[in-house]
Amino acid sequence: MRLVLEQELTTPEAARRLAISDKTLANWVFRARHGRLAGLGETRRPVTELEAEVSRLKRELAEARMERDILKKATAYFAKAQLPGTH
């Protein structure tokens, strides 16, 4: 937020530097400018152990899928290189 409010960067540039969504940063800047930043990120209820576990498993699954896709591409690349006449 300070990148936008104090250093006068554009919201898209600041979001890119912070590796977050433009919309998220724009929302934070809007709330800061209107004095409504307090309470941002507060949840209405605590996250249950089950919800935390589901979230962790979803992250693990996404990572495993990404690794699988990389391995598939690498396998195809090396298999193609092994074929006669493809040097």
Summary of the structure (lengths in Angstrom):
residues: 87
radius of gyration: 21.9
end to end distance: 52.1
largest distance: 67.9
contacts: 166
relative contact order: 0.07
helix: 67%
strand: 0%
